[in-house]
Amino acid sequence: MKKILIANRGEIACRVIESCRRLGIAAVAVHSEADAGARHVTLADEAVPIGPPPARESYLVGARLVEAAIASGAEGIHPGYGFLSENAAFARAVEAAGLVWIGPDPRSIENMGDKERAREIASTAGVPVLPGSPRFDAETLDGIEDAAAEVGYPLLVKASAGGGGIGMRKVDDEASLRKVAEATASMAGKAFGNPAIYLERFVERARHIEIQVFGFGDGQAVHLHERDCSVQRRFQKVIEESPAPGLSESLRDDMAEAAVALCRHERYHGAGTVEYVVDAERMDYFFLEMNCRIQVEHPVTEMMTGTDLVAWQIELVRGNLTPIEQGNVIASGHAIECRLYAENPARHFMPSPGRLVRFRLPEPGPDVRIDTGFREGDEVTFHYDPLLAKIIVRGDDRDAAIDRMREALDSVEVGGIATNAGYLAACVTHPEFRAGDAATDFIARNHNALLV
């Protein structure tokens, strides 16, 4: 395989281009009309226009992406994350066109994309799951009150086809259940084309821990240790780190072994992430979901293990990656990633589109990594996610990594739009975060104190 089309945009498209370059593979970018001059377009060896914004008229049109790959002579498609990366029908269409799908088997995507089915598979593989309900369709919510009483309040109403914190709402009592369920089902239908929902027990003081896994498609798999993704706003991750602070070695091992067992059971192929909710009081863990793609926060693991996960994805489908022994996956030090967004934390994290009249990020080095899809002078549009960059640092220990991250965030200079740089700096230096005690409600509880 000598040429790959990247069915994505922004920083993840730039990231995949870097691995292609290291492997001597030509990279084909795609772009909407709004992205014609974007960084990922200029970095690629060639680029193909695929339509106007918004994404549903360009990046989400699978047939157009397949056509672009064939027209450019690309032999494979890498989907990145988001967009169509976990769309089994798209993966099958890629393969049906005679192209190589650089991702998990469509069967795994389908299994894990259906949250109810994923819970059943995880349970069969021996992974603990939270109490939950069967799925409900938007038109047939009869019995949802009884199901909720069995699950117990508080609970989450979740989109069966959701992910990334989208399609998830908390309910404290029966009075608001049906209204929230109807609203969530409506949103899920529009966002995912599937209005089915289900209920799941809500853990009051929770930590969000995930295990990076890699399967070889033959029943063999390894883990690349864990990441703590507990610092979130509106169920979406903002800061990730590894190792997860405050966990016993036995708990780390149990979660990692369970994640690998799930991959073996699925005969999983490629990179993926098994996500858990951990009860911060009892230190019990439960399966949350499995993401069948590369994660936004994969650089944390790469900084810790010295690996290139995107290159592993590509080399696996090229037949150049043989199964790796677990003992050969070594992590050292401590890594933290902060997501720099074009948003205003003081206005409910409202996106802040506009021109980057100034855009200065920390200088990359051995212990500082910057992943971005923007340059000074670029326009941040309202059409796409407002992620500007990911700032990733490594230190010999957690305190050193926090100090390095604070220095990195202090050096960020952005003019023309609002960002969360100061908010992130306040997060990593907050006593609760410093102590390694941040749970998923950290931002909600400390929001006013974090505003700068």
PyMOL commands that set and color helices and strands:
alter all, ss='L'
color gray80, all
select helices_A, chain A and resi 10-23+33-35+39-43+55-57+62-72+88-96+106-113+115-124+144-151+174-192+249-266+298-305+309-318+326-328+345-347+398-410+421-429+431-434+442-450
alter helices_A, ss='H'
color red, helices_A
select strands_A, chain A and resi 3-6+26-31+46-49+76-78+100-101+155-163+166-171+197-201+206-216+221-233+236-242+269-279+285-291+334-341+343-344+350-351+354-355+358-360+368-372+379-380+387-395+413-415
alter strands_A, ss='S'
color yellow, strands_A
deselect
rebuild
show_as cartoon
